[in-house]
Amino acid sequence: MQADRTLNIATLVEEQKIGRFAVGLLFWCFLIMLMDGYDQTAVSFAAPALIKEWHVARGGFGPVFGAGLFGTLIGSFIFGYLGDRLGRKKAIVIGSLFFGALTYASVWASSLQQLMLLRFLAGIGMGGVVPNAVALVAEYAPKRLRATWVTLMFSGFSIGAGSGGLVSSALIHRYGWSIMFAVGGAGSLLIGLLVIFTLPESAKLLVIRQRNPQMLRNLIARLRPELSIPADAQFVPGEVREKKRFVLKLIFSDGLAAITPLLWIVFIVNSMALYFLQNWLPILMEGMGIDPRGASLITMMFSVGGVLGGLILCRFVDRHGVAAIISLPVIGLPVVASLGHGSSQGWLMLAVFATGFCVVGAQYGLYAVAGMIYPTSFRSAGVGSAISVGKIGSVSGPVIGGLLLAMHLPITQLFYAASLLFLIAAVSSTILALLYRTRFGERRAAADAAAQAAAESV
């Protein structure tokens, strides 16, 4: 390879030895996702204290939760496009600094209306970093490890979301609800500034956009330090489905006409269940008679279970592809349906852990699968569009939950309603997996077999 003046980026990525570059990439993207997850759920853990201090109804927080998630819908679409045009790194940095500043500003909110506006604006930045981080990690990951890397990176989101339970149980009774936003905003701003100097740009994207050849050479030298790169080396991305300009119809082209809408449906229904539970669990636990600290710790188990579910599922995605996403919705249906029947704190911890294992684990799998379906030239836009459309469920889940709470329905019925979403997800993901295998199975079988053989020979 050293004598060859034309270097294939895809081959360089596939043949890399996992070392400092890969660890650094995953570490910084993990921290970005950690702060994104924390900031998205900070308002959920602050809500019980805010309800008491501002004397507002529980159902009034539905629009607040929905506004933040509506912002992520807009952000994932806008920043997905910007990531493909300006670069993954720039989009991630801008998004991180933006949502960090707006989260910190929430410290001074004095009404539900102000908080709703701030959460909406912060959500734009939160939604923006996700598709770009997924795309960046996917483009540096060998195929045999792509889902695993994306899941490891995205586990930071669930750990960050769960850490809000620790912060709230330890600090809110001392410093009040505003501490949730102060910690999240300051941490996000710090990470956003640090990644300016530490996060790499996508090498594949630099080749496709024909930008900054010196940066590209430096990145390849970091990725493959054992190689001697000729001064006149030429780089090619190494993917067959490359386009130079993104237009919306691309995500429906080349066998994706039915696959993209099905992916969107699964994103919508899983996100609806995920964000209903993630936002309302602290309030629902207190409604079941659990004290505030205990409610925060029980809710934290949702994220802990999600990390474990995602890590387990990612290995099945690496081995079995899109078909692996069918499993958790099937398991999650009866688990979520039974959640409202608990009484003891220990049983609720176990049930919430199992619920997070299925719900958040399935979401991890969807991010990994979305990163596999779309090619480099419009991967951020493809992943971003799926995430953006999925936010329809993210927004509607908490809002519908608020409406149901305002109707004073029994908590058991709320969990029954959530479990029905898993039935839709299971059916849709099954059809998606069958279509994907039919359309792309033969085309990619040879490449996957070669990658597996290379992995086994190492």
Residue, then its C-alpha position, 0 to 999 in steps of 0.5 A: m500500500q505504501a507504494d501506491r499513490t492512490l489510497n482508498i479511505a474505506t480500506l484505510v479505515e477497515e484495516q486500521k488497528i484500534g488505537r489512540f485515534a479510535v479511543g480519542l474519537l469515541f471518548w470525545c463523542f461519548l462526552i458530547m452525548l453525555m452532556d446532550g443526554y443530561d441537558q435533555t432530561a434536566v428539566s424532567f428531574a427539575a420538574p417535581a421541584l418546579i411544580k411545588e415552587w411555581h404551583v403549577a399542575r403536573g400536566g402543564f409540563g407536557p408542553v415544556f417537554g414537547a417544546g424541547l423535543f420539538g427543538t431537537l426535531i428542527g435541529s437534527f434536520i438543520f444540523g444534519y444538512l450543515g454537517d454534510r456541507l460544513g463538516r461534522k466537527k463544525a456542526i458538533v461544536i456549534g451545536s454543543l456551544f449553542f445548547g450549553a448556553l441556552t441550558y445555562a440560561s434556564v437557571w433564570a427562568s421564572s415561568l413555564q412560558q420562559l422555560m418552554l422557549l429556552r428548552f425549545l432553543a436549546g433543543i435545536g442545538m441538542g438535536g444538531v449534534v446527534p446525527n453528526a456524531v453518529a455519522l462521524v463515528a460511523e465513518y471511522a468505524p470498520k464495518r465489523l464494529r460500526a454498530t458497536w462504536v455507535t452504541l458505545m458513543f451513544s451510551g454517553f447519552s443514556i449515562g448523561a440522562g441517568s446522571g440527572g437522577l444522581v445530581s437531582s437526588a444529591l443537590i436539588h434539596r440543597y440548591g434548588w431546581s436551578i442547579m440542574f441547568a447550571v451543571g448541564g450548561a457549564g459542562s456542555l460549554l466546557i466540552g464544546l470548547l475542548v472538542i474544537f482542539t480534539l475532535p477530528e473531521s471526517a476524512k471521507l467527507l473531506v475527500i468527497r467535498q475536495r477540501n483541505p488536503q493538508m488536514l486530510r493528510n494529517l488525519i490519515a497519519r493519525l489514523r494509520p501512523e504505521l504507514s508512510i504516505p507519499a507526498d503526491a498521494q491521491f485519496v478516494p472515498g471508496e464507496v460506490r454510492e457517492k453523490k456530490r450534492f444532497v437533495l431530499k430524493l436521495i434518501f428514497s433512491d437506490g432501493l430506499a423508497a420503502i426502507t426510509p419510510l419504514l425506518w421513520i415509522v420505527f423511529i417515531v413509535n420508539s421515540m414516542a415511548l422513549y420520551f414519554l417514559q424518560n420525561w414523565l417517570p420522575i413525576l409518575m414515580e412520585g404519583m405512585g407514592i415514592d419520595p422525590r429522592g427515590a423517584s430520581l434514583i428509580t428513574m436513573m435505572f431507566s438509563v442504566g438498563g438502556v446502556l446495557g440493552g444498547l451494548i448487547l443489541c449492538r453486537f447483534v446489529d454487527r453480526h445480523g444487521v437490520a434484523a437485530i432491531i426486531s428483538l427488543p420491541v417484542i420483549g418490551l411490550p409486556v415489560v412496559a405493560s406491567l410497569g404500572h403494577g409495582s408497589s415496592q421501590g425495589w420492584l420498581m427499580l427492576a421493572v424500570f431497568a428492564t423497561g430502559f433495557c428494551v426502550v433505550g436499547a432499541q433506540y441505540g439499535l436504530y441509530a446504528v442501523a440508520g448509520m449503516i443504511y445511508p452512504t457517506s455523501f448524505r449519511s448525516a442528512g439521512v440519519g438526521s432526517a430519520i432522527s428529525v422525523g422520529k422527533i414527531g414521536s419524541v414531541s407527541g409522546p410527552v405532550i400526549g402523556g400530559l393530556l392523559l395525566a390531565m384526564h386523571l387516568p390511572i397510571t396503569q392505563l398510561f403504561y398500557a398505552a405506551s406498550l401498544l407502541f411496541l407492537i407497532a415498532a415490532v411489526s414495522s421493524t420486521i418488514l424493514a429488516l425483510l426489505y433491507r435484506t431483499r434489496f441490499g443483502e446480495r449487494r453487500a454480502a460480498a463486502d461483509a464477508a470480506a470484512q469478516a474474513a479480515a477481522e478473523s485473520v487479525 
